Every structure is written in C-alpha cells, then in structure tokens.
Amino acid sequence: MAETHLHIVSFDVPWPADYGGVIDVHYKVKALAEAGAHVHLHCFAYGRKPAPELEHLCASVHYYPRRTSKHLLLNSLPYVVVSRRSEELRDRLAADDHPILFEGLHSCYHLGDPAFVGRQRLVRTHNVEHTYYAALAEAETGTFKRAYFASEARKLERYEPVLSEADHLLAISPADAAYFARHFRNVHHVPAFHSCGRVNVPDGLGDFALYHGALSVPENDQAARFLVNEVFDGLDVRLVIAGSNASADLRRDVARVPNVELRENIGTDEIHRLVREAQVNVLPTFQATGIKLKLLLCLFTGRHVVCNPPMVEGTGLEELCRVQSDAPRMRLAIQACMGKPANGATLEKRLAVLEERFDNRRNAEAILRLLR
C-alpha cells in the first residue's frame, strides 16, 4: 500500500496543547500519525518556541515567523491571514504533490495560489471566523481592540469565499457544517480532536465550582465577570476561576466577592486537576461559534457541567449538560448539582455520545479516507 503523506499548515505551534485551537491541531496530528500518515507540519511561530515533542510525531516540522507589522492592518486582507504569508512555506509546499490541510481560515493565504491548482487541498474550519470576530468586538471594552476586531470581522467575511478553492472543508461542529454547506461543496463534520482517550469521571463529591479559560480573551473575561457578579455573588458555593492574564476589572470583581478565588497562570496539568476535582464546571459563553474544547475536557473528565445555550448550541452535546439561559436559573442548577454524584444515567449518556462521536482514531481515519 502506498504511503500517505500530508502537509498540515498550522496557524500556531501546536505544543504545548494548552488552548482551544492548538489542542485540536495537536491531537489531530497525533491521531493521523498513529493511523500511519506521514505528517509534514508547518507552523507559524509568534511567541511559542519550537517544540521537540512534535518531531516525534511528524515526518518533518518547519517553522515560519509570523509577520506582525502594524502596517499589515491597512491591508485589504484580514490581518490574521496576511500576517501568515510566507514564500518559504509556498516553495516548500510546491516541492511535491502531497495533499495540504490548512488549519483555519487564518492559515489560508496560500490556499488559492495558482501553484496549487490540481493539488488536493483541505481546510479545517475552527469557527465561522467573521461571526467569531464580530462577537469579540462586541465583548471588547478597549477602543482600539474593539475597532480591530470589527475590522477583521468585515475582512474575514469578504475573504471567506477563498474556501471554494478547497476540495474538502472539515467543520468542527454540526452548526458550522450546516453554515458552510450553504455556501460551499464537500463539507464534512469532523469533530474536535482532544486529549481525552475515554470518559473518566471521578467518584464522590467536590466542594467547589470551576470556570477556566484564557482570561485575556474578551469572551472569557466577559463570562468570568458574569459568573462573579451575577451568579456567585451571594451564592453559598465556592467558585474558582483559573486562567491566564486576568483583566484589572476581573481582579477587582473577584476581590469584592468572598466566595470567589482567582488562580492565575497555572499549568495545564493543574487546570486538568481542577476540572476533575470540581463538583460543577460552570461554562457560560456569549459566542455560539465552533465548539469549545474546554467543554469536551469537562465532559470527559469532570463531574457536572452547567452552561448557557450558546456554549452547546449546534454541538449535539446539549443533553449532556444542565443548560440554563439566565443567572437565576444557573444559580439553581449549580446548587442542585452540589450534592449529587455524576453517575448513573448521567454517565451512561456521556459514554454513548462522547466515545462514539469524539473518537480521535476514528475521526483521523475519516480524514485519511478523503485523501486520494
């Protein structure tokens, strides 16, 4: 049988696998390699170092500096795309005829290059990006960042038709697959790749609730402040907020509410430990885009999950969570979960849904079947 070679162009260095997008990339690379593919990984680097761990998974790994000049903000193309232009990458991709998988619209600068006409090209869509950036603009309080996110949203919507150059689009959620199928051909729902091999929910009861995320992201800052000010203020349940680079506003809010604790800049292993030890993982979001990888982590390895509709909308995971639309109902759901083990029917549902749909090996094989 002929060997399968695949180029993967990643928007960032996917190690350590410590935030949503790179978690999907890293565990996809791992699953494809374990399925027998020879992966040639191309990473744009801007703050994350070359990772020897990737050398063990891939046939080759290459790094390219991301261009971060502010002059690129004036370009008609989205900054997140044009800043990932690389002639070195283009030349390396053009040196053979292996299929190319572009990770996210961010990485698609070379997708429509005439040099690749006739090459098999796939795009992993991590979000409907213009919707995601419009929501970031809505959540941002700073004037410059709000204007930047709004501008990127407009540019990303204009740029999105480049996806018609791809032979296959690999959508990360059912809702995204439905969106892209209205505009493009050969759209496939390939669920998110993740770190969890199987559902492993701890026995017993925890004594606190947890929210975790990259707190520098406006969406996560907004969610954390909502929990502090509208859900846990006055609630007889302890909340731990874990993440990196909290805003001054969030720190001030946490200092005001005695049953809320902020744990900043802790490692991935510590985050995973907190997810397992918490009695309730509380996951509000105000952006119904893609799928949140932290939701998968909490469902595979944590006890109860309480969230709002945008966290699970269009994911097919609604039945595995307690979904509440406002703060008072969320408070009641959290209180109801605090004395209840996550076992029985709750656990059986997770096993049936998660280990069927989110099997990394099976989903890697689905990608390999698309390669001719």
HELIX and SHEET records of a PDB file:
HELIX    1   1 GLY A   20  GLU A   34  1                                  15    
HELIX    2   2 PRO A   52  GLU A   55  1                                   4    
HELIX    3   3 LYS A   70  LEU A   74  5                                   5    
HELIX    4   4 TYR A   79  VAL A   82  1                                   4    
HELIX    5   5 GLU A   87  ALA A   94  1                                   8    
HELIX    6   6 LEU A  105  SER A  107  5                                   3    
HELIX    7   7 PRO A  114  PHE A  116  5                                   3    
HELIX    8   8 GLU A  129  ALA A  139  1                                  11    
HELIX    9   9 THR A  143  TYR A  159  1                                  17    
HELIX   10  10 GLU A  160  GLU A  165  5                                   6    
HELIX   11  11 PRO A  174  ALA A  181  1                                   8    
HELIX   12  12 PRO A  218  PHE A  226  1                                   9    
HELIX   13  13 LEU A  227  PHE A  232  3                                   6    
HELIX   14  14 ALA A  248  ARG A  256  1                                   9    
HELIX   15  15 THR A  268  GLU A  277  1                                  10    
HELIX   16  16 LEU A  293  THR A  301  1                                   9    
HELIX   17  17 PRO A  309  VAL A  312  1                                   4    
HELIX   18  18 GLU A  318  LEU A  320  5                                   3    
HELIX   19  19 ALA A  327  CYS A  337  1                                  11    
HELIX   20  20 ALA A  345  ARG A  357  1                                  13    
HELIX   21  21 ASN A  360  LEU A  370  1                                  11    
SHEET    1   A 7 SER A  60  PRO A  65  0                                        
SHEET    2   A 7 HIS A  38  ALA A  45  1                                        
SHEET    3   A 7 HIS A   5  SER A  10  1                                        
SHEET    4   A 7 ILE A 100  GLU A 103  1                                        
SHEET    5   A 7 ARG A 121  THR A 125  1                                        
SHEET    6   A 7 HIS A 168  ALA A 171  1                                        
SHEET    7   A 7 VAL A 187  HIS A 189  1                                        
SHEET    1   B 6 VAL A 260  GLU A 264  0                                        
SHEET    2   B 6 LEU A 239  SER A 244  1                                        
SHEET    3   B 6 ALA A 209  ALA A 214  1                                        
SHEET    4   B 6 VAL A 280  LEU A 283  1                                        
SHEET    5   B 6 HIS A 304  CYS A 307  1                                        
SHEET    6   B 6 ARG A 322  VAL A 323  1                                        
END                                                                             
